[in-house]
Amino acid sequence: MRYVWVLIGLTVCGVGSGSAWAITDPLNAQVRFALPDSVRTVGQAYTYFLAPSAYHITTLPPASPQASRGFRTALPFPLPVQEVLTIKKALLAVTPRSWSVVIDQEHHLISLTPAQSHEGED
């Protein structure tokens, strides 16, 4: 497994009297993957993609002590430029393989932790 997700789930609910649906988890909103040229690090990309949501990145405990190092990491390549993705998938796209995303839905916080290596993986 490349990434570990904690406390994530797609939640949708009916709105109004017809076929209208709302996504109650803002991380499931769709965005076009188009980062400004000034965005060079994982943390900058997370901040950019999380701006319209109620979520924020954190490096404070109980986040991993290495989280700030993960957010300072340069963006991985290739990136899915101009693709339409959910915010969650956009975050995964900018997260290097050596890091896992941790999501605290209750407090609307997102952090990084070093990925655990799995035996047999390349």
C-alpha positions as CSV (number, residue, x, y, z in Angstrom):
1,M,0.0,0.0,0.0
2,R,1.4,3.3,-1.0
3,Y,-0.6,5.6,1.3
4,V,-2.3,5.2,4.6
5,W,-5.6,7.2,5.1
6,V,-6.9,7.7,8.5
7,L,-10.5,8.8,9.3
8,I,-11.7,9.2,5.7
9,G,-15.0,8.4,4.2
10,L,-17.2,9.7,1.4
11,T,-20.3,11.0,2.9
12,V,-23.2,12.3,0.8
13,C,-26.6,13.3,1.8
14,G,-29.8,14.4,0.1
15,V,-30.6,18.1,0.0
16,G,-34.0,19.6,-0.7
17,S,-36.9,17.7,-2.3
18,G,-35.4,16.4,-5.5
19,S,-32.4,14.8,-6.9
20,A,-29.9,17.4,-5.6
21,W,-27.0,16.0,-3.6
22,A,-24.4,17.7,-1.5
23,I,-21.0,16.4,-0.5
24,T,-20.7,16.8,3.2
25,D,-17.0,16.1,3.3
26,P,-15.2,19.1,1.7
27,L,-12.3,16.9,0.8
28,N,-14.5,15.2,-1.8
29,A,-15.1,18.4,-3.7
30,Q,-13.6,18.4,-7.2
31,V,-10.8,20.7,-8.2
32,R,-8.8,21.2,-11.4
33,F,-5.2,20.3,-10.7
34,A,-3.5,23.6,-11.6
35,L,-0.9,24.9,-9.2
36,P,0.5,28.4,-9.4
37,D,4.2,28.5,-10.5
38,S,5.1,29.8,-7.0
39,V,4.0,26.5,-5.4
40,R,7.2,24.4,-5.0
41,T,6.7,22.3,-1.8
42,V,4.2,19.7,-0.6
43,G,3.1,22.1,2.2
44,Q,2.4,24.9,-0.3
45,A,0.4,22.6,-2.5
46,Y,-1.6,21.3,0.5
47,T,-2.4,24.9,1.6
48,Y,-3.4,25.8,-2.0
49,F,-5.8,22.8,-2.4
50,L,-7.2,23.1,1.1
51,A,-8.0,26.8,0.9
52,P,-11.7,26.4,-0.1
53,S,-12.2,23.7,2.6
54,A,-12.5,23.9,6.3
55,Y,-9.3,21.9,6.6
56,H,-5.8,23.1,7.6
57,I,-2.4,21.4,7.7
58,T,-0.8,20.9,11.1
59,T,2.6,19.9,12.5
60,L,1.6,20.3,16.1
61,P,1.2,17.2,18.4
62,P,-0.3,14.7,18.0
63,A,1.0,15.0,14.5
64,S,4.2,13.2,13.7
65,P,7.3,15.1,14.8
66,Q,8.6,14.7,11.2
67,A,5.5,16.3,9.6
68,S,7.1,19.7,9.1
69,R,9.9,18.0,7.1
70,G,7.3,16.3,4.9
71,F,5.6,19.6,4.2
72,R,9.0,21.1,3.2
73,T,9.6,18.4,0.7
74,A,9.7,19.4,-3.0
75,L,6.8,18.3,-5.1
76,P,7.0,14.9,-6.8
77,F,6.7,14.6,-10.5
78,P,4.9,13.9,-12.7
79,L,1.8,15.7,-11.5
80,P,-1.7,15.3,-13.0
81,V,-1.8,18.8,-14.4
82,Q,-5.2,20.0,-15.6
83,E,-7.0,16.8,-14.5
84,V,-10.2,17.1,-12.4
85,L,-9.7,15.3,-9.1
86,T,-11.2,15.4,-5.6
87,I,-9.2,17.4,-3.1
88,K,-8.2,14.1,-1.4
89,K,-6.8,12.8,-4.7
90,A,-5.0,16.1,-5.4
91,L,-3.3,15.8,-2.0
92,L,-2.3,12.3,-2.8
93,A,-0.8,13.4,-6.1
94,V,1.5,15.9,-4.4
95,T,2.5,13.5,-1.5
96,P,5.8,11.8,-2.1
97,R,5.8,8.0,-1.8
98,S,7.8,8.1,1.4
99,W,5.0,9.9,3.3
100,S,1.4,9.0,4.3
101,V,-1.5,11.4,4.7
102,V,-3.2,11.6,8.0
103,I,-6.7,13.2,8.2
104,D,-8.5,14.2,11.4
105,Q,-12.1,14.8,10.3
106,E,-13.3,15.8,13.7
107,H,-10.8,18.7,14.0
108,H,-10.4,19.4,10.2
109,L,-6.7,18.9,10.3
110,I,-4.3,17.2,7.9
111,S,-0.8,16.1,8.5
112,L,1.9,13.9,7.1
113,T,3.7,10.9,8.7
114,P,6.6,8.9,7.3
115,A,5.2,5.9,5.4
116,Q,5.7,2.5,6.9
117,S,7.5,0.2,4.6
118,H,5.8,-3.0,3.7
119,E,7.8,-6.1,3.1
120,G,7.8,-7.2,-0.6
121,E,7.2,-3.7,-1.9
122,D,9.5,-2.1,-4.4
